[in-house]
Each structure stands twice: as structure tokens, then as C-alpha cells.
Amino acid sequence: MLFIGMVVIAANSGGAWSPIGDVTTTMLWIGGQVSTNNIILNLFIPSLVCLTVPLIIVFFMLKGNIEKPMSANNDDKPSASSFERNMIFFSGLGILLFVPVFKTITHLPPFMGMLFGLGLLWIISELIHKDKDESDKNAYSVRHALRKIDMPCVLFFLGILISISALQSTGQLGQLASLMDEKIGNINFIVISIGLLSAIVDNVPLVAASMGMYDLQTYPTDHYFWEFLAYCAGTGGSALIIGSAAGVAAMGMEKIDFFWYLKKVSWLALIGYFAGAFTYILQHGIF
């Protein structure tokens, strides 16, 4: 379970620095608050520190040996060849990496690049499985994968974004921004607080609210505030197992107890979170 806890930290840290790696960073990228090159260059090192520091601590904590379990073979499912697996893997990876390039070249919304890539992947999968029986190739088709989309989760985020837009249109978010500027003042404390709050409240509504509170006239594209927000909102959810999609997935799959995570992993995640935040502040001050 400790290894899984570190995977949660790794997943959140790894997604924060890429425009397609985390929902919050993607939202800021689509909204024009950050650009691809700057977010990668400025957040890669802080995100790496956020993961490396907890890993170093755990390295000295662990003792003993671990025996690798035997893998179970599923004979009921038709197996794909090594070429087919590699073809789909590298095609999917290449299409994901192509999305920022597509947006840069065409200036079209990123979702169009993603749907275009999905169409390409669909064609590739149909071509490499064209000689198989319909029942065998169905398990490897894009159509089969699309049936597994978590629509309740998609509608949940849709409802959140609509609610945030309603608050923005009535001026509530602007008043909240003014209140935070007046009471807290320091931009670093504001963003770090938002990141820690994302461990309790989902980071998607927090970032959506921040985008409504501060417009591009206040903080232009690639401003310090947006980049620091992408880091804090992306990694702050690791502090609690319910604070990120990776944590919720780990809790559901491995039945990790909330209080066990709080006792064993949360303090490691917080150390990494503050180490990465300090690294970003220091890096910005130097460069």
C-alpha cells in the first residue's frame, strides 16, 4: 500500500507540468492562461522535486525484500501479438503528444485535435485487426473502449463547470478574489492555500473558480500566478487520498483506508508539495 501511495504522488506530480497530463493544467491551457512551452519548462523541475523528495525519504524507511507475485494468465480473452500491442501503444502515445502540436499549428480547440487523433487510432486499430473474426477483434476496437467511458464522472465535471460559470456571471467570484487579495495579500500564500484546499475539495472546481476570479487582464498568459496555480492544484490533492482522481482510484482498487493514508502517506505528500512549491518560487526568483 505504501508503494501505491507513492504512485498517487507520482501520478499527480507527473501530470502537473504537462498541458495534457492533468485536468487542471489542461483547463488552464485551453483557457489561454498557460502555453505549452512555458508550462513544461517552468514546472518540470518543481514537479520532479515534489516526487523525488518523498521517494528519498521512503528509500531510507523501507527494509526487507519483496517477492514478485506470479502473474495470472487469462486464457478466455484472445491475445494480441507483440506488434499489435506496440502499434496501438505508440500510436496512442504519439496522438496524445500531437494534440499540443495540433493546437499550435491550426489554432483550433484542443478537443478537435483529440477527436482527430481518436479517428486516426480507430482506423489503425481496424487495419491491424481486419483479418480477425468479429468476436475476437471487438475486444480491441475503439468502439469497445468508448463503451467504458465514465459518463457520470463526465456529467459531474460538466455540472461543476456550469455552477462555477453561474457564480462568475453573478459576480460572486470577483468579490471572493477581492476579499482574498485584501485579507491574504501574498500571491504565494493564496495559490498554496488553493492547492491544499484541493485535497478536500476537487481541484477542478477550484481551478475553474480561480479562472473566473482572475481574468487575463489581471494576470496575462504565462503569468507567475497561473503557472504556480497549475503546480499547486495538480499536486496538492496528494495530501489526502480523496483529493485526486489517482487517490480515489487507488482507494477503490486496493481498498486503502483513508486514515491509513493520512497517517502513512499524507505527511510525505505534504513535504514533497512544499518542497516543489519552494523550488518553483526559487527558480522564478533566479531565472
C-alpha positions in Angstrom: 0.0 0.0 0.0 3.0 2.3 0.6 4.1 1.7 -3.0 0.6 2.6 -4.2 0.6 5.8 -2.1 3.8 6.8 -3.8 2.2 6.0 -7.2 -0.6 8.5 -6.3 2.0 11.2 -5.6 3.9 10.3 -8.8 0.7 10.4 -10.9 -0.3 13.9 -9.6 3.3 15.3 -9.8 3.8 13.9 -13.3 0.6 15.4 -14.7 1.1 18.9 -13.3 3.8 20.0 -15.8 2.1 18.9 -19.0 -0.8 20.6 -20.8 -2.4 17.2 -21.4 -1.2 15.5 -18.2 -3.8 16.8 -15.7 -7.3 18.1 -15.9 -6.4 21.4 -14.1 -3.4 22.1 -16.3 -5.4 21.2 -19.4 -8.2 23.7 -18.3 -5.6 26.5 -17.9 -4.1 25.6 -21.3 -7.4 25.6 -23.1 -8.4 28.8 -21.4 -5.2 30.5 -22.6 -3.7 31.1 -19.2 -0.6 29.0 -19.9 1.2 28.0 -23.1 2.7 24.6 -23.8 6.4 25.5 -23.8 6.4 27.7 -20.7 4.4 25.3 -18.6 6.7 22.4 -19.4 9.9 24.4 -18.9 8.8 26.1 -15.7 7.0 23.2 -13.9 9.0 20.2 -14.8 11.7 20.6 -12.1 9.3 21.6 -9.3 7.1 18.6 -10.2 10.1 16.3 -10.2 11.2 17.7 -6.7 7.6 17.1 -5.5 8.0 13.4 -6.3 11.7 12.9 -5.6 11.8 14.2 -2.0 9.1 11.8 -0.7 10.8 8.9 -2.7 14.2 9.7 -1.0 12.5 9.6 2.4 10.7 6.3 1.7 14.0 4.9 0.4 15.5 5.1 3.8 12.3 3.9 5.5 11.9 0.6 3.7 13.6 -2.6 4.8 13.5 -6.2 3.7 12.7 -7.9 0.4 9.6 -8.2 -1.7 8.7 -11.3 -3.7 7.2 -10.6 -7.0 3.8 -12.4 -7.3 3.1 -14.8 -10.2 1.0 -13.2 -12.9 -2.3 -14.9 -13.7 -3.0 -15.8 -17.3 -6.4 -15.1 -18.8 -7.0 -17.8 -21.3 -10.5 -16.7 -22.1 -9.5 -13.4 -23.7 -7.9 -13.6 -27.2 -4.3 -12.4 -27.0 -2.9 -9.7 -29.3 0.5 -10.1 -30.8 3.5 -8.1 -29.7 3.4 -6.0 -32.9 -0.3 -5.1 -32.4 0.2 -4.1 -28.8 3.2 -2.0 -29.6 1.5 -0.4 -32.6 -1.6 0.7 -30.6 0.6 1.8 -27.6 3.0 4.0 -29.6 0.1 5.3 -31.9 -1.9 6.3 -28.8 1.1 7.9 -27.2 2.0 9.8 -30.4 -1.5 11.1 -30.8 -1.6 12.4 -27.3 1.7 14.2 -27.8 0.3 15.5 -31.2 -2.6 17.4 -29.6 -0.5 20.4 -28.4 1.2 20.5 -31.8 -2.2 20.4 -33.5 -3.4 23.4 -31.4 -0.2 25.4 -32.1 -0.3 24.7 -35.9 -4.1 25.1 -36.6 -5.1 27.3 -33.6 -8.2 25.1 -33.3 -9.6 24.0 -29.9 -7.6 21.1 -28.4 -10.7 18.8 -28.3 -10.7 18.8 -32.1 -7.1 17.6 -32.1 -8.1 14.8 -29.7 -11.1 13.8 -31.7 -9.0 13.8 -34.9 -6.5 11.6 -33.1 -9.2 9.3 -32.0 -10.3 8.9 -35.6 -6.7 8.0 -36.6 -6.5 5.5 -33.8 -9.8 3.9 -34.8 -8.5 3.5 -38.4 -5.2 2.0 -37.2 -7.0 -0.5 -34.9 -9.4 -1.6 -37.7 -6.5 -2.1 -40.1 -4.3 -4.2 -37.8 -7.3 -6.4 -36.7 -9.0 -6.6 -40.1 -8.3 -10.3 -40.6 -9.7 -11.4 -37.3 -13.2 -12.7 -36.5 -15.7 -10.0 -35.5 -16.0 -11.5 -32.0 -12.2 -11.6 -31.5 -11.4 -8.1 -32.7 -14.3 -6.5 -30.9 -12.3 -6.6 -27.6 -9.6 -4.5 -29.2 -11.8 -2.0 -31.0 -12.2 1.7 -30.2 -15.9 1.1 -30.2 -15.5 -1.3 -27.3 -13.3 1.2 -25.4 -15.8 4.0 -25.9 -18.5 1.9 -24.1 -16.4 2.1 -20.9 -16.4 5.9 -20.7 -17.4 7.0 -17.2 -20.3 9.2 -18.3 -21.5 10.0 -14.7 -18.0 11.4 -14.0 -18.1 13.5 -17.2 -21.5 14.9 -16.3 -20.3 15.6 -12.7 -17.5 17.8 -14.1 -20.0 19.4 -16.5 -22.2 20.3 -13.6 -19.3 21.8 -11.7 -18.2 24.0 -14.6 -21.8 25.2 -15.2 -22.1 26.0 -11.4 -18.8 27.9 -11.4 -19.9 29.9 -14.5 -23.1 30.8 -12.7 -21.2 32.2 -9.8 -18.9 34.1 -12.1 -21.8 35.7 -14.0 -23.3 36.9 -10.8 -20.0 38.5 -9.7 -19.5 36.2 -6.6 -16.1 35.0 -7.7 -14.9 38.6 -8.3 -15.9 39.5 -4.8 -14.1 36.5 -3.4 -10.9 37.4 -5.3 -11.0 40.9 -3.9 -11.6 39.5 -0.4 -8.6 37.1 -0.7 -6.4 39.9 -2.0 -7.4 42.1 0.9 -7.2 39.5 3.7 -4.2 37.4 2.5 -2.5 39.7 0.0 0.5 37.5 -0.8 0.1 35.7 -4.1 2.2 32.7 -3.0 0.0 32.1 0.1 -3.2 32.4 -2.0 -2.0 29.8 -4.5 -0.6 27.4 -1.9 -3.9 27.6 0.1 -5.8 26.8 -3.1 -3.6 23.8 -3.7 -4.1 22.5 -0.1 -7.8 23.1 -0.3 -7.8 20.9 -3.5 -7.1 17.9 -1.2 -10.5 18.4 0.4 -12.5 20.0 -2.5 -11.8 18.7 -6.0 -9.2 20.7 -7.8 -11.3 21.1 -11.0 -13.9 23.5 -9.4 -11.1 25.3 -7.6 -9.1 26.0 -10.8 -12.4 26.9 -12.6 -13.2 29.3 -9.8 -9.7 30.8 -10.0 -10.1 31.3 -13.7 -13.3 33.2 -13.0 -11.9 35.2 -10.2 -8.8 36.5 -12.0 -9.1 37.3 -15.8 -6.3 37.6 -18.3 -6.2 41.4 -17.9 -5.2 40.9 -14.2 -2.8 38.0 -14.9 -1.8 37.6 -18.6 -0.9 34.4 -20.3 2.1 32.6 -18.7 2.0 34.8 -15.6 3.6 33.5 -12.4 0.1 33.1 -10.8 -1.2 30.7 -13.5 1.9 28.5 -13.6 2.1 28.3 -9.8 -1.6 27.5 -9.7 -1.1 24.7 -12.2 1.5 23.1 -9.9 -0.3 23.6 -6.6 -3.7 22.5 -7.8 -2.2 19.5 -9.6 -0.1 18.2 -6.7 -2.0 19.4 -3.7 -4.6 16.7 -4.0 -2.0 14.1 -3.0 -2.2 15.3 0.6 -5.4 13.2 1.1 -6.4 10.0 -0.7 -9.8 11.6 -1.7 -8.1 14.7 -3.1 -7.3 13.4 -6.6 -8.6 11.0 -9.2 -5.5 8.9 -8.7 -6.1 8.6 -5.0 -9.8 7.7 -5.4 -8.9 5.1 -7.9 -6.2 3.6 -5.6 -8.6 3.6 -2.7 -11.2 1.8 -4.8 -8.9 -0.8 -6.4 -6.7 -1.6 -3.4 -9.2 -0.8 -0.6 -6.7 1.6 1.1 -8.2 3.1 4.3 -8.5 6.9 4.5 -6.8 7.1 7.9 -4.0 4.7 6.9 -3.2 7.0 4.0 -3.5 10.1 6.3 -1.0 8.5 8.8 1.5 6.9 6.4 1.5 8.9 3.1 -0.1 12.4 3.7 3.0 13.8 5.5 5.2 12.6 2.7 3.0 14.2 0.1 3.0 17.5 2.1 6.8 17.5 2.3 7.0 17.0 -1.4 4.3 19.6 -2.1 6.1 22.3 -0.1 9.5 21.3 -1.5 8.2 21.6 -5.1 6.5 24.9 -4.3 9.7 26.3 -2.7 11.6 25.1 -5.8 9.3 26.9 -8.1 9.4 30.2 -6.1 13.3 29.9 -6.0 13.5 29.0 -9.7 11.3 32.0 -10.6 13.4 34.3 -8.5 16.6 33.2 -10.1 15.6 33.0 -13.8 
